[in-house]
Amino acid sequence: MSVLIVGSVAYDSVESPEGSIDRALGGSATYGGLSCRFVQGCNEGGSTGLVGVVGQDFAVEDRNVLSAAGLNLDGLEVAEGETFRWEGAYRGAMAEAETKATHLNVFEHFKPVVPTAFTSPKVLFCANLHPELQRSVMEQTTPARLTMLDSMNLWISIAKPSLLDVMTGADVVIINDGEARMLSEDENVVRAMHELAAATQTSTLIVKRGEHGVLALHEGNMLALPAVPTADVVDPTGCGDTFAGALAARLASGEGDLSLSELRDGLMVATVMASFTLEAFGTKALTGLDAERFNARLDDYRAMLGVLR
C-alpha cells in the first residue's frame, strides 16, 4: 500500500458568504483520501487505505463517493450510533471557521484498528486525531518511507505534552501558523518553527498559512511558497486535509531520504490541490476535478514561481 490515512469521516453543515450546505460529506480522512487518490491517478498511480469510523446513518451514496475514488475502505468501521457532525460558518474574508456545533457521536469512542494488509504503507498519514490515538496508529504500523502527522489547536490546549511527544516519532509534521505559535509559545512563526523542530527532532515541519501560503523547515533549510491566487472562495473547509493528502501521495512516489527539491515539488502540488477545494462547498470540487484542469493550474503556478519542468 502506498498511503494509509487515519482520521475522521464526518457530515459537515457549513455557512459562508457564498451560501450554505447541510450534511455534506467531510472529515479529515475524507478530504485527505480523495486528494491523495486524485494525485495518484494523475501520476505514477498507487493505492490508498482509509481507517476511520462512521455511524449507521452513513449513506450508501457517500460510501460510494469514497470507493469510486479508489479508496480501500476495509478499515472503515461502521459503529452503532450516528456519524461525527460538525457545523460551522465563515465570515468576511473566510480566514477562519466559527464552530457552531460539534457532535462527536461514534467518533468519541473511536479506537483505530489498522487492518493487517494496511500495516506497512510507504507513507502513513495520521490526520487530525487525539495524540494518543495517533501514537496507537504509529505503533500498529511500519511505514516503508515516512510518517506524516497533522494536529489542531484543541489538542495543544488539552494534550500538549502528549502531542509534543508523539511529534518526535513523525518525519513530517503539518500544523498551521496559529498552532505553531501555541506549541512554541512564541509569536514569531519562523522562530517557533526552529524551536519546535529542535524540541521534537522533527526533520520536516510544515506550517500552513492560509491565503499567505506555506512555510516548511526541512533539516534546517527554510522553504516559502505563496498560495494560489484565487477570487473564487466558497468554502475553505477541508483545504488543510486536501493539502496533506496530496503531499502524502507525492511523497509516496519517491524513494530514499526526502530531499529539499522533492519536498518543494510536493508542496507545490499540495498547494494547487487545496486551491480547488475552497472553490465549492464540501467535496464537490475534488470529485468534479479532472487531470487537465489540475495540470493547467499547476503549470500556471509553477510559471508564477519561475519553476521550469
C-alpha atoms as a printed R data frame, in Angstrom:
    type eleno elety resid chain resno       x      y       z
1   ATOM     1    CA   MET     A     1   0.000  0.000   0.000
2   ATOM     2    CA   SER     A     2   1.299  3.434  -0.961
3   ATOM     3    CA   VAL     A     3  -0.514  5.617   1.580
4   ATOM     4    CA   LEU     A     4  -2.502  4.910   4.740
5   ATOM     5    CA   ILE     A     5  -4.714  7.718   6.036
6   ATOM     6    CA   VAL     A     6  -6.255  7.566   9.511
7   ATOM     7    CA   GLY     A     7  -8.705 10.273  10.515
8   ATOM     8    CA   SER     A     8 -12.320 11.374  10.645
9   ATOM     9    CA   VAL     A     9 -15.194 10.805   8.258
10  ATOM    10    CA   ALA     A    10 -17.941 13.294   9.008
11  ATOM    11    CA   TYR     A    11 -21.002 15.202   7.930
12  ATOM    12    CA   ASP     A    12 -20.484 18.977   7.750
13  ATOM    13    CA   SER     A    13 -23.021 21.777   7.724
14  ATOM    14    CA   VAL     A    14 -21.376 24.994   6.537
15  ATOM    15    CA   GLU     A    15 -22.396 28.607   6.003
16  ATOM    16    CA   SER     A    16 -20.318 31.160   4.105
17  ATOM    17    CA   PRO     A    17 -20.963 34.464   2.333
18  ATOM    18    CA   GLU     A    18 -21.481 32.348  -0.801
19  ATOM    19    CA   GLY     A    19 -24.324 30.242   0.617
20  ATOM    20    CA   SER     A    20 -24.677 27.127   2.710
21  ATOM    21    CA   ILE     A    21 -24.735 23.338   2.634
22  ATOM    22    CA   ASP     A    22 -26.139 20.807   5.081
23  ATOM    23    CA   ARG     A    23 -24.912 17.302   5.859
24  ATOM    24    CA   ALA     A    24 -22.095 17.376   3.315
25  ATOM    25    CA   LEU     A    25 -19.576 14.550   3.263
26  ATOM    26    CA   GLY     A    26 -16.449 15.745   5.088
27  ATOM    27    CA   GLY     A    27 -13.801 14.893   7.667
28  ATOM    28    CA   SER     A    28 -10.007 14.821   7.583
29  ATOM    29    CA   ALA     A    29  -9.745 11.293   6.170
30  ATOM    30    CA   THR     A    30 -12.338 12.094   3.508
31  ATOM    31    CA   TYR     A    31 -10.627 15.201   2.146
32  ATOM    32    CA   GLY     A    32  -7.164 13.714   2.573
33  ATOM    33    CA   GLY     A    33  -8.160 10.448   0.935
34  ATOM    34    CA   LEU     A    34  -9.907 11.990  -2.077
35  ATOM    35    CA   SER     A    35  -6.987 14.346  -2.651
36  ATOM    36    CA   CYS     A    36  -4.424 11.571  -2.312
37  ATOM    37    CA   ARG     A    37  -6.232  9.342  -4.788
38  ATOM    38    CA   PHE     A    38  -6.571 12.164  -7.311
39  ATOM    39    CA   VAL     A    39  -2.839 12.912  -7.272
40  ATOM    40    CA   GLN     A    40  -2.049  9.208  -7.511
41  ATOM    41    CA   GLY     A    41  -4.298  8.987 -10.558
42  ATOM    42    CA   CYS     A    42  -2.528 11.908 -12.227
43  ATOM    43    CA   ASN     A    43   0.921 10.457 -11.673
44  ATOM    44    CA   GLU     A    44   2.508  7.081 -11.093
45  ATOM    45    CA   GLY     A    45  -0.578  5.542  -9.511
46  ATOM    46    CA   GLY     A    46  -0.575  3.827  -6.153
47  ATOM    47    CA   SER     A    47  -3.081  2.689  -3.557
48  ATOM    48    CA   THR     A    48  -4.597  4.396  -0.517
49  ATOM    49    CA   GLY     A    49  -6.250  2.814   2.502
50  ATOM    50    CA   LEU     A    50  -8.536  4.656   4.892
51  ATOM    51    CA   VAL     A    51  -9.069  3.909   8.576
52  ATOM    52    CA   GLY     A    52 -11.953  5.689  10.298
53  ATOM    53    CA   VAL     A    53 -15.410  5.226  11.764
54  ATOM    54    CA   VAL     A    54 -18.928  6.141  10.641
55  ATOM    55    CA   GLY     A    55 -22.350  5.608  12.147
56  ATOM    56    CA   GLN     A    56 -25.273  3.569  10.924
57  ATOM    57    CA   ASP     A    57 -26.643  6.735   9.306
58  ATOM    58    CA   PHE     A    58 -23.735  6.933   6.850
59  ATOM    59    CA   ALA     A    59 -25.346  6.989   3.417
60  ATOM    60    CA   VAL     A    60 -24.559  4.400   0.757
61  ATOM    61    CA   GLU     A    61 -24.044  7.165  -1.800
62  ATOM    62    CA   ASP     A    62 -21.375  8.779   0.402
63  ATOM    63    CA   ARG     A    63 -19.572  5.473   0.820
64  ATOM    64    CA   ASN     A    64 -19.749  5.140  -2.958
65  ATOM    65    CA   VAL     A    65 -18.037  8.539  -3.361
66  ATOM    66    CA   LEU     A    66 -15.065  7.220  -1.386
67  ATOM    67    CA   SER     A    67 -14.934  3.834  -3.090
68  ATOM    68    CA   ALA     A    68 -15.363  5.357  -6.566
69  ATOM    69    CA   ALA     A    69 -12.231  7.410  -5.934
70  ATOM    70    CA   GLY     A    70 -10.366  4.135  -5.423
71  ATOM    71    CA   LEU     A    71 -10.004  4.293  -1.645
72  ATOM    72    CA   ASN     A    72  -9.667  0.944   0.120
73  ATOM    73    CA   LEU     A    73 -12.350  1.070   2.817
74  ATOM    74    CA   ASP     A    74 -11.531 -2.188   4.601
75  ATOM    75    CA   GLY     A    75 -10.508 -0.079   7.613
76  ATOM    76    CA   LEU     A    76 -13.713  1.999   7.708
77  ATOM    77    CA   GLU     A    77 -15.646  0.806  10.751
78  ATOM    78    CA   VAL     A    78 -19.432  1.113  10.990
79  ATOM    79    CA   ALA     A    79 -20.408  1.608  14.634
80  ATOM    80    CA   GLU     A    80 -23.761  1.816  16.371
81  ATOM    81    CA   GLY     A    81 -24.880  5.429  16.512
82  ATOM    82    CA   GLU     A    82 -24.551  8.484  14.291
83  ATOM    83    CA   THR     A    83 -21.654  9.776  12.219
84  ATOM    84    CA   PHE     A    84 -19.485 12.649  13.502
85  ATOM    85    CA   ARG     A    85 -21.155 16.012  12.746
86  ATOM    86    CA   TRP     A    86 -19.612 19.482  12.506
87  ATOM    87    CA   GLU     A    87 -21.421 22.764  11.965
88  ATOM    88    CA   GLY     A    88 -19.502 25.909  11.142
89  ATOM    89    CA   ALA     A    89 -19.630 29.307   9.494
90  ATOM    90    CA   TYR     A    90 -17.218 31.601   7.662
91  ATOM    91    CA   ARG     A    91 -17.488 35.375   7.688
92  ATOM    92    CA   GLY     A    92 -15.783 38.189   5.829
93  ATOM    93    CA   ALA     A    93 -12.518 37.051   4.250
94  ATOM    94    CA   MET     A    94 -13.218 33.483   5.476
95  ATOM    95    CA   ALA     A    95  -9.768 33.148   7.031
96  ATOM    96    CA   GLU     A    96 -11.066 31.060   9.947
97  ATOM    97    CA   ALA     A    97 -14.143 28.969  10.656
98  ATOM    98    CA   GLU     A    98 -16.524 29.729  13.504
99  ATOM    99    CA   THR     A    99 -17.569 26.409  15.023
100 ATOM   100    CA   LYS     A   100 -21.280 26.471  15.803
101 ATOM   101    CA   ALA     A   101 -21.651 22.864  16.973
102 ATOM   102    CA   THR     A   102 -19.643 19.657  17.187
103 ATOM   103    CA   HIS     A   103 -21.302 16.277  17.681
104 ATOM   104    CA   LEU     A   104 -18.601 13.632  18.016
105 ATOM   105    CA   ASN     A   105 -21.119 10.761  18.079
106 ATOM   106    CA   VAL     A   106 -19.350  7.478  17.140
107 ATOM   107    CA   PHE     A   107 -16.053  9.337  16.753
108 ATOM   108    CA   GLU     A   108 -15.975  9.995  20.513
109 ATOM   109    CA   HIS     A   109 -15.082  6.354  21.231
110 ATOM   110    CA   PHE     A   110 -13.079  5.663  18.071
111 ATOM   111    CA   LYS     A   111 -10.087  3.394  18.648
112 ATOM   112    CA   PRO     A   112  -8.282  2.958  15.321
113 ATOM   113    CA   VAL     A   113  -7.568 -0.637  14.362
114 ATOM   114    CA   VAL     A   114  -5.279 -0.908  11.352
115 ATOM   115    CA   PRO     A   115  -6.069 -3.957   9.161
116 ATOM   116    CA   THR     A   116  -3.140 -6.335   8.698
117 ATOM   117    CA   ALA     A   117  -2.981 -5.527   4.979
118 ATOM   118    CA   PHE     A   118  -2.557 -1.820   5.818
119 ATOM   119    CA   THR     A   119   0.260 -2.064   8.380
120 ATOM   120    CA   SER     A   120   3.199 -1.486   6.008
121 ATOM   121    CA   PRO     A   121   2.333  1.525   3.843
122 ATOM   122    CA   LYS     A   122   5.013  3.539   2.140
123 ATOM   123    CA   VAL     A   123   3.624  6.691   3.789
124 ATOM   124    CA   LEU     A   124   1.460  6.856   6.907
125 ATOM   125    CA   PHE     A   125  -0.621  9.991   7.392
126 ATOM   126    CA   CYS     A   126  -2.122 10.395  10.857
127 ATOM   127    CA   ALA     A   127  -4.703 13.093  10.245
128 ATOM   128    CA   ASN     A   128  -6.294 15.199  12.957
129 ATOM   129    CA   LEU     A   129  -6.773 12.869  15.960
130 ATOM   130    CA   HIS     A   130  -6.017 12.946  19.672
131 ATOM   131    CA   PRO     A   131  -2.229 12.454  20.041
132 ATOM   132    CA   GLU     A   132  -2.704  9.184  21.927
133 ATOM   133    CA   LEU     A   133  -4.742  7.782  19.032
134 ATOM   134    CA   GLN     A   134  -2.022  8.901  16.640
135 ATOM   135    CA   ARG     A   135   0.508  7.119  18.828
136 ATOM   136    CA   SER     A   136  -1.613  3.957  18.707
137 ATOM   137    CA   VAL     A   137  -1.701  4.058  14.908
138 ATOM   138    CA   MET     A   138   2.050  4.628  14.716
139 ATOM   139    CA   GLU     A   139   2.607  1.617  16.982
140 ATOM   140    CA   GLN     A   140   0.449 -0.548  14.698
141 ATOM   141    CA   THR     A   141   2.323  0.359  11.506
142 ATOM   142    CA   THR     A   142   5.809  0.242   9.979
143 ATOM   143    CA   PRO     A   143   5.853  2.767   7.123
144 ATOM   144    CA   ALA     A   144   8.450  1.997   4.466
145 ATOM   145    CA   ARG     A   145   9.347  5.643   3.861
146 ATOM   146    CA   LEU     A   146   7.891  8.142   6.321
147 ATOM   147    CA   THR     A   147   5.181  9.127   8.782
148 ATOM   148    CA   MET     A   148   3.179 12.343   8.455
149 ATOM   149    CA   LEU     A   149   1.189 13.878  11.306
150 ATOM   150    CA   ASP     A   150  -1.371 16.675  11.493
151 ATOM   151    CA   SER     A   151  -2.925 18.304  14.564
152 ATOM   152    CA   MET     A   152  -5.131 21.163  15.761
153 ATOM   153    CA   ASN     A   153  -5.392 23.784  18.497
154 ATOM   154    CA   LEU     A   154  -7.731 21.647  20.630
155 ATOM   155    CA   TRP     A   155  -5.037 19.018  21.227
156 ATOM   156    CA   ILE     A   156  -2.497 21.739  22.001
157 ATOM   157    CA   SER     A   157  -4.870 23.091  24.643
158 ATOM   158    CA   ILE     A   158  -5.729 19.792  26.335
159 ATOM   159    CA   ALA     A   159  -2.894 17.395  25.439
160 ATOM   160    CA   LYS     A   160   0.193 19.464  24.641
161 ATOM   161    CA   PRO     A   161   2.807 17.196  26.330
162 ATOM   162    CA   SER     A   162   1.368 14.153  24.569
163 ATOM   163    CA   LEU     A   163   1.337 15.946  21.218
164 ATOM   164    CA   LEU     A   164   4.937 17.112  21.539
165 ATOM   165    CA   ASP     A   165   5.939 13.574  22.451
166 ATOM   166    CA   VAL     A   166   4.162 11.926  19.508
167 ATOM   167    CA   MET     A   167   5.686 14.517  17.160
168 ATOM   168    CA   THR     A   168   9.096 13.045  17.947
169 ATOM   169    CA   GLY     A   169   8.039  9.873  16.125
170 ATOM   170    CA   ALA     A   170   6.931 11.646  12.939
171 ATOM   171    CA   ASP     A   171   9.089 12.516   9.936
172 ATOM   172    CA   VAL     A   172   6.769 15.257   8.663
173 ATOM   173    CA   VAL     A   173   4.578 17.392  10.955
174 ATOM   174    CA   ILE     A   174   1.898 19.665   9.480
175 ATOM   175    CA   ILE     A   175   0.296 22.440  11.549
176 ATOM   176    CA   ASN     A   176  -0.932 25.974  10.898
177 ATOM   177    CA   ASP     A   177   0.714 29.206  11.977
178 ATOM   178    CA   GLY     A   178  -1.544 29.729  14.991
179 ATOM   179    CA   GLU     A   179  -0.817 26.212  16.213
180 ATOM   180    CA   ALA     A   180   2.927 26.745  15.772
181 ATOM   181    CA   ARG     A   181   2.694 29.827  17.993
182 ATOM   182    CA   MET     A   182   0.636 27.956  20.603
183 ATOM   183    CA   LEU     A   183   3.010 24.999  20.719
184 ATOM   184    CA   SER     A   184   6.173 27.078  20.978
185 ATOM   185    CA   GLU     A   185   4.691 29.997  22.940
186 ATOM   186    CA   ASP     A   186   6.496 32.293  20.503
187 ATOM   187    CA   GLU     A   187   4.611 34.794  18.327
188 ATOM   188    CA   ASN     A   188   7.303 34.773  15.627
189 ATOM   189    CA   VAL     A   189   6.448 31.877  13.316
190 ATOM   190    CA   VAL     A   190   9.970 31.381  11.978
191 ATOM   191    CA   ARG     A   191  11.436 31.234  15.494
192 ATOM   192    CA   ALA     A   192   8.571 28.982  16.532
193 ATOM   193    CA   MET     A   193   9.362 26.546  13.722
194 ATOM   194    CA   HIS     A   194  13.040 26.304  14.634
195 ATOM   195    CA   GLU     A   195  12.180 25.849  18.314
196 ATOM   196    CA   LEU     A   196   9.649 23.090  17.590
197 ATOM   197    CA   ALA     A   197  11.933 21.264  15.170
198 ATOM   198    CA   ALA     A   198  14.722 21.302  17.748
199 ATOM   199    CA   ALA     A   199  12.447 20.214  20.607
200 ATOM   200    CA   THR     A   200  10.859 17.309  18.721
201 ATOM   201    CA   GLN     A   201  13.726 16.378  16.382
202 ATOM   202    CA   THR     A   202  11.238 16.552  13.516
203 ATOM   203    CA   SER     A   203  13.151 16.574  10.243
204 ATOM   204    CA   THR     A   204  10.366 18.348   8.312
205 ATOM   205    CA   LEU     A   205   7.971 20.867   9.836
206 ATOM   206    CA   ILE     A   206   5.312 22.380   7.578
207 ATOM   207    CA   VAL     A   207   3.281 25.409   8.622
208 ATOM   208    CA   LYS     A   208   0.135 26.248   6.662
209 ATOM   209    CA   ARG     A   209  -0.642 29.952   6.452
210 ATOM   210    CA   GLY     A   210  -3.951 30.011   4.561
211 ATOM   211    CA   GLU     A   211  -4.104 32.758   1.953
212 ATOM   212    CA   HIS     A   212  -0.448 33.560   2.748
213 ATOM   213    CA   GLY     A   213   0.809 30.178   1.555
214 ATOM   214    CA   VAL     A   214   3.061 27.725   3.367
215 ATOM   215    CA   LEU     A   215   6.404 27.633   5.176
216 ATOM   216    CA   ALA     A   216   8.474 24.477   5.540
217 ATOM   217    CA   LEU     A   217  11.589 23.788   7.589
218 ATOM   218    CA   HIS     A   218  13.477 20.764   6.297
219 ATOM   219    CA   GLU     A   219  16.656 19.762   8.104
220 ATOM   220    CA   GLY     A   220  17.403 23.402   8.872
221 ATOM   221    CA   ASN     A   221  16.511 24.727   5.403
222 ATOM   222    CA   MET     A   222  13.518 27.016   5.006
223 ATOM   223    CA   LEU     A   223  11.065 26.975   2.098
224 ATOM   224    CA   ALA     A   224   8.337 29.557   1.492
225 ATOM   225    CA   LEU     A   225   5.609 29.217  -1.134
226 ATOM   226    CA   PRO     A   226   2.638 31.515  -1.808
227 ATOM   227    CA   ALA     A   227  -0.958 30.397  -2.063
228 ATOM   228    CA   VAL     A   228  -2.566 30.092  -5.493
229 ATOM   229    CA   PRO     A   229  -4.244 33.448  -6.222
230 ATOM   230    CA   THR     A   230  -7.998 32.875  -6.486
231 ATOM   231    CA   ALA     A   231 -11.097 35.032  -6.462
232 ATOM   232    CA   ASP     A   232 -13.472 32.065  -6.124
233 ATOM   233    CA   VAL     A   233 -13.538 31.343  -2.394
234 ATOM   234    CA   VAL     A   234 -16.717 29.471  -1.451
235 ATOM   235    CA   ASP     A   235 -15.878 27.067   1.391
236 ATOM   236    CA   PRO     A   236 -12.358 26.622   2.850
237 ATOM   237    CA   THR     A   237 -13.399 23.540   4.863
238 ATOM   238    CA   GLY     A   238 -11.020 20.662   4.248
239 ATOM   239    CA   CYS     A   239  -8.303 22.676   2.488
240 ATOM   240    CA   GLY     A   240  -5.642 21.659   5.004
241 ATOM   241    CA   ASP     A   241  -6.565 17.980   4.739
242 ATOM   242    CA   THR     A   242  -6.633 18.216   0.943
243 ATOM   243    CA   PHE     A   243  -3.146 19.734   1.112
244 ATOM   244    CA   ALA     A   244  -1.845 16.921   3.328
245 ATOM   245    CA   GLY     A   245  -3.395 14.149   1.242
246 ATOM   246    CA   ALA     A   246  -1.843 15.482  -1.948
247 ATOM   247    CA   LEU     A   247   1.538 15.809  -0.256
248 ATOM   248    CA   ALA     A   248   1.317 12.227   1.031
249 ATOM   249    CA   ALA     A   249   0.632 10.944  -2.476
250 ATOM   250    CA   ARG     A   250   3.545 12.879  -3.907
251 ATOM   251    CA   LEU     A   251   5.997 11.752  -1.228
252 ATOM   252    CA   ALA     A   252   4.875  8.130  -1.581
253 ATOM   253    CA   SER     A   253   6.050  8.197  -5.199
254 ATOM   254    CA   GLY     A   254   9.655  8.896  -4.159
255 ATOM   255    CA   GLU     A   255  12.447  6.741  -2.798
256 ATOM   256    CA   GLY     A   256  15.111  7.112  -0.125
257 ATOM   257    CA   ASP     A   257  15.607 10.170   2.056
258 ATOM   258    CA   LEU     A   258  13.345 13.142   1.427
259 ATOM   259    CA   SER     A   259  15.221 15.894  -0.410
260 ATOM   260    CA   LEU     A   260  14.543 19.625  -0.299
261 ATOM   261    CA   SER     A   261  13.711 19.697  -4.029
262 ATOM   262    CA   GLU     A   262  11.275 16.794  -3.685
263 ATOM   263    CA   LEU     A   263   9.600 18.490  -0.737
264 ATOM   264    CA   ARG     A   264   9.275 21.729  -2.708
265 ATOM   265    CA   ASP     A   265   7.665 19.900  -5.616
266 ATOM   266    CA   GLY     A   266   5.283 18.137  -3.228
267 ATOM   267    CA   LEU     A   267   4.313 21.413  -1.593
268 ATOM   268    CA   MET     A   268   3.510 22.929  -4.981
269 ATOM   269    CA   VAL     A   269   1.248 20.002  -5.889
270 ATOM   270    CA   ALA     A   270  -0.421 20.158  -2.456
271 ATOM   271    CA   THR     A   271  -0.955 23.931  -2.651
272 ATOM   272    CA   VAL     A   272  -2.619 23.661  -6.046
273 ATOM   273    CA   MET     A   273  -4.871 20.806  -4.902
274 ATOM   274    CA   ALA     A   274  -6.033 22.830  -1.891
275 ATOM   275    CA   SER     A   275  -6.866 25.768  -4.167
276 ATOM   276    CA   PHE     A   276  -9.595 23.702  -5.832
277 ATOM   277    CA   THR     A   277 -11.243 22.551  -2.598
278 ATOM   278    CA   LEU     A   278 -12.180 26.058  -1.498
279 ATOM   279    CA   GLU     A   279 -13.977 26.806  -4.778
280 ATOM   280    CA   ALA     A   280 -17.083 24.758  -3.893
281 ATOM   281    CA   PHE     A   281 -18.962 23.516  -0.850
282 ATOM   282    CA   GLY     A   282 -17.902 20.177   0.586
283 ATOM   283    CA   THR     A   283 -16.034 17.717  -1.610
284 ATOM   284    CA   LYS     A   284 -17.714 18.829  -4.856
285 ATOM   285    CA   ALA     A   285 -14.601 20.496  -6.260
286 ATOM   286    CA   LEU     A   286 -12.480 17.411  -5.584
287 ATOM   287    CA   THR     A   287 -14.920 14.881  -7.001
288 ATOM   288    CA   GLY     A   288 -15.518 17.037 -10.080
289 ATOM   289    CA   LEU     A   289 -11.869 17.753 -10.810
290 ATOM   290    CA   ASP     A   290 -10.103 16.360 -13.869
291 ATOM   291    CA   ALA     A   291  -6.411 15.984 -14.653
292 ATOM   292    CA   GLU     A   292  -6.445 18.566 -17.440
293 ATOM   293    CA   ARG     A   293  -7.695 21.374 -15.193
294 ATOM   294    CA   PHE     A   294  -5.382 20.381 -12.370
295 ATOM   295    CA   ASN     A   295  -2.276 20.197 -14.558
296 ATOM   296    CA   ALA     A   296  -3.103 23.522 -16.229
297 ATOM   297    CA   ARG     A   297  -3.313 25.270 -12.857
298 ATOM   298    CA   LEU     A   298  -0.167 23.512 -11.635
299 ATOM   299    CA   ASP     A   299   1.706 24.665 -14.737
300 ATOM   300    CA   ASP     A   300   0.472 28.247 -14.191
301 ATOM   301    CA   TYR     A   301   1.538 28.117 -10.540
302 ATOM   302    CA   ARG     A   302   4.993 26.819 -11.407
303 ATOM   303    CA   ALA     A   303   5.337 29.521 -14.057
304 ATOM   304    CA   MET     A   304   4.368 32.161 -11.481
305 ATOM   305    CA   LEU     A   305   7.187 30.856  -9.266
306 ATOM   306    CA   GLY     A   306   9.631 30.677 -12.162
307 ATOM   307    CA   VAL     A   307   9.931 26.907 -11.857
308 ATOM   308    CA   LEU     A   308  10.695 25.045 -15.074
309 ATOM   309    CA   ARG     A   309   9.601 21.453 -15.619
